[in-house]
Amino acid sequence: MDTAVHDRVPGTPRPDGAAAIDFRGDHFALFGLPRRFDLDTEALSQAWRRTQALVHPDRFAGAGAAQARLAMQWSTLVNTAYRTLLDPLSRAAYLCELRGVPIDAERNTAMPREFLDQQMQWREQLDEARDSGDAGQLQQLARQVEQHRAGLLLELARLLDSDPADAAAARQAACEVRVLMFLDKFRRDLGPRATH
């Protein structure tokens, strides 16, 4: 096993049973990446491949049941961490939670008034485009939504990457994440044909 990577990733299971899996670290530390929203996804993918190669259950098939079970748990954690950090919405929500501001989307559905107004307008445009069968209008609406989404992602990067100790920025970021969740639901409502 590569000792440099093993030292950087605490708790990597070894065939000799010398290390237990440490589930206490965050996803960024797992991959040796900074806690940032604006993340280099290629570096993330490379770190995931390296880490997954070290902990893949096939490497521990002959090491006994306990080591195989640890390797399976670690591999699952590595994959979960990768999926969380790869998706911008999940990454933003995770960063908010790391800063003590859970998204709590099931109970906290408060949205900024201007976004609610915008969403109502988009819903009306969607209904009109569907009723008239106007594919061009659907595509134009999809472009507007994508531009709005891109702006939200830029705002999340500003809020989450400027000062990790700024509690107000973390709360604002959590609000933006909830808006983005709502926006992504609307994007799904638009359907795949609207984005082409």
C-alpha positions as CSV (number, residue, x, y, z in Angstrom):
1,M,0.0,0.0,0.0
2,D,1.2,3.5,-0.8
3,T,2.3,4.8,2.7
4,A,2.1,8.5,1.7
5,V,-1.5,8.2,0.8
6,H,-2.1,5.9,3.8
7,D,-0.7,8.5,6.1
8,R,-2.9,11.3,4.6
9,V,-6.0,9.2,4.8
10,P,-6.4,8.1,8.4
11,G,-8.0,4.8,9.1
12,T,-7.4,3.1,5.8
13,P,-8.0,-0.6,6.5
14,R,-4.8,-2.7,6.2
15,P,-4.6,-6.4,5.8
16,D,-2.7,-6.6,9.1
17,G,-5.6,-5.0,11.0
18,A,-3.4,-2.1,12.3
19,A,-5.9,0.7,11.6
20,A,-9.6,1.1,12.2
21,I,-11.7,3.2,9.9
22,D,-12.1,6.8,11.2
23,F,-15.6,8.1,10.1
24,R,-15.1,11.4,12.0
25,G,-13.3,13.3,9.3
26,D,-15.2,15.4,6.8
27,H,-15.4,14.6,3.1
28,F,-12.9,17.3,2.1
29,A,-10.2,16.0,4.5
30,L,-10.9,12.5,3.2
31,F,-9.7,13.5,-0.2
32,G,-7.1,16.0,1.0
33,L,-8.9,19.0,-0.5
34,P,-9.7,22.4,0.9
35,R,-13.1,23.1,2.3
36,R,-14.3,25.2,-0.6
37,F,-17.4,25.5,-2.7
38,D,-15.3,26.4,-5.7
39,L,-13.7,23.0,-5.9
40,D,-11.5,21.6,-8.6
41,T,-13.6,18.7,-9.7
42,E,-10.8,17.1,-11.7
43,A,-8.7,17.1,-8.5
44,L,-11.6,15.6,-6.6
45,S,-12.0,12.8,-9.2
46,Q,-8.3,12.0,-9.1
47,A,-8.4,11.9,-5.3
48,W,-11.5,9.7,-5.3
49,R,-9.8,7.2,-7.7
50,R,-6.7,7.1,-5.6
51,T,-8.6,6.6,-2.4
52,Q,-11.1,4.2,-3.8
53,A,-8.2,2.1,-5.1
54,L,-6.7,1.9,-1.6
55,V,-9.9,0.8,0.1
56,H,-11.7,-1.2,-2.5
57,P,-13.1,-4.4,-0.9
58,D,-11.4,-6.6,-3.6
59,R,-8.1,-5.6,-2.1
60,F,-9.1,-7.2,1.2
61,A,-10.9,-10.3,0.0
62,G,-8.3,-12.6,1.6
63,A,-7.8,-10.5,4.8
64,G,-10.6,-11.9,6.8
65,A,-14.3,-11.1,7.3
66,A,-13.6,-8.1,9.7
67,Q,-11.2,-6.4,7.3
68,A,-13.5,-7.1,4.3
69,R,-16.4,-5.5,6.2
70,L,-14.3,-2.5,7.1
71,A,-13.2,-2.1,3.5
72,M,-16.8,-2.2,2.4
73,Q,-17.8,0.5,4.9
74,W,-14.9,2.6,3.9
75,S,-15.5,2.2,0.2
76,T,-19.2,3.2,0.7
77,L,-18.1,6.3,2.7
78,V,-15.6,7.2,-0.1
79,N,-18.3,6.9,-2.7
80,T,-20.8,8.9,-0.7
81,A,-18.2,11.7,0.0
82,Y,-17.4,11.8,-3.7
83,R,-21.0,12.1,-4.8
84,T,-21.6,14.8,-2.2
85,L,-18.7,16.9,-3.2
86,L,-19.1,16.4,-7.0
87,D,-22.7,17.8,-7.1
88,P,-22.6,21.6,-6.5
89,L,-25.9,21.7,-4.6
90,S,-24.9,18.8,-2.3
91,R,-21.5,20.4,-1.8
92,A,-23.1,23.7,-0.8
93,A,-25.5,22.0,1.6
94,Y,-22.7,20.0,3.1
95,L,-20.5,23.1,3.6
96,C,-23.5,24.9,5.3
97,E,-23.9,21.9,7.6
98,L,-20.2,21.9,8.4
99,R,-20.6,25.5,9.5
100,G,-23.4,24.7,11.8
101,V,-26.3,25.8,9.5
102,P,-28.2,22.8,8.4
103,I,-30.4,23.3,5.3
104,D,-33.4,21.7,7.0
105,A,-35.4,22.0,3.8
106,E,-38.3,19.8,5.1
107,R,-39.1,22.3,7.9
108,N,-37.6,25.5,6.6
109,T,-39.4,26.4,3.4
110,A,-39.0,30.2,3.7
111,M,-38.0,31.8,0.4
112,P,-37.0,35.3,-0.5
113,R,-40.1,37.2,-1.7
114,E,-38.4,38.2,-5.0
115,F,-37.7,34.5,-5.8
116,L,-41.3,33.5,-5.1
117,D,-42.5,36.2,-7.5
118,Q,-40.0,35.1,-10.1
119,Q,-41.0,31.5,-9.7
120,M,-44.7,32.3,-10.1
121,Q,-43.8,34.2,-13.3
122,W,-41.9,31.2,-14.6
123,R,-44.7,28.8,-13.7
124,E,-47.1,31.0,-15.7
125,Q,-44.7,31.0,-18.7
126,L,-44.3,27.2,-18.4
127,D,-48.1,26.7,-18.5
128,E,-48.5,29.1,-21.5
129,A,-45.7,27.4,-23.4
130,R,-47.1,23.9,-22.7
131,D,-50.6,25.0,-23.6
132,S,-49.5,26.5,-26.9
133,G,-46.9,23.8,-27.6
134,D,-44.3,26.5,-28.1
135,A,-40.9,24.7,-27.9
136,G,-39.1,28.0,-28.5
137,Q,-40.8,29.6,-25.5
138,L,-39.8,26.6,-23.4
139,Q,-36.2,26.8,-24.5
140,Q,-36.1,30.6,-23.7
141,L,-37.6,29.9,-20.3
142,A,-35.0,27.1,-19.7
143,R,-32.2,29.6,-20.6
144,Q,-33.6,32.1,-18.1
145,V,-33.7,29.5,-15.4
146,E,-30.1,28.3,-16.2
147,Q,-28.8,31.9,-16.0
148,H,-30.5,32.4,-12.7
149,R,-29.0,29.1,-11.5
150,A,-25.5,30.1,-12.6
151,G,-25.9,33.4,-10.7
152,L,-26.9,31.5,-7.6
153,L,-23.9,29.2,-7.9
154,L,-21.6,32.2,-8.1
155,E,-23.3,33.7,-5.1
156,L,-22.8,30.5,-3.1
157,A,-19.1,30.5,-4.0
158,R,-18.8,34.1,-2.7
159,L,-20.7,33.3,0.5
160,L,-19.0,30.0,1.3
161,D,-15.4,30.7,0.2
162,S,-14.9,34.2,1.5
163,D,-14.7,33.8,5.3
164,P,-15.4,30.3,6.9
165,A,-16.1,32.0,10.2
166,D,-18.8,34.3,8.9
167,A,-22.0,32.9,10.4
168,A,-24.2,35.4,8.6
169,A,-22.7,34.3,5.2
170,A,-23.4,30.7,6.2
171,R,-27.0,31.4,7.0
172,Q,-27.4,33.3,3.7
173,A,-25.8,30.4,1.9
174,A,-28.3,28.0,3.5
175,C,-31.1,30.2,2.2
176,E,-29.6,30.2,-1.3
177,V,-29.2,26.4,-1.2
178,R,-33.0,26.1,-0.4
179,V,-33.7,28.4,-3.3
180,L,-31.4,26.3,-5.6
181,M,-33.2,23.1,-4.5
182,F,-36.5,24.7,-5.5
183,L,-35.0,25.9,-8.7
184,D,-33.7,22.4,-9.6
185,K,-37.1,21.0,-9.0
186,F,-38.5,23.6,-11.5
187,R,-35.7,22.6,-14.0
188,R,-37.0,19.0,-13.8
189,D,-40.5,20.2,-14.4
190,L,-39.3,21.9,-17.5
191,G,-38.3,18.5,-18.9
192,P,-35.3,17.4,-20.9
193,R,-36.6,18.8,-24.2
194,A,-36.6,22.3,-22.9
195,T,-32.8,22.4,-22.3
196,H,-31.8,21.3,-25.8
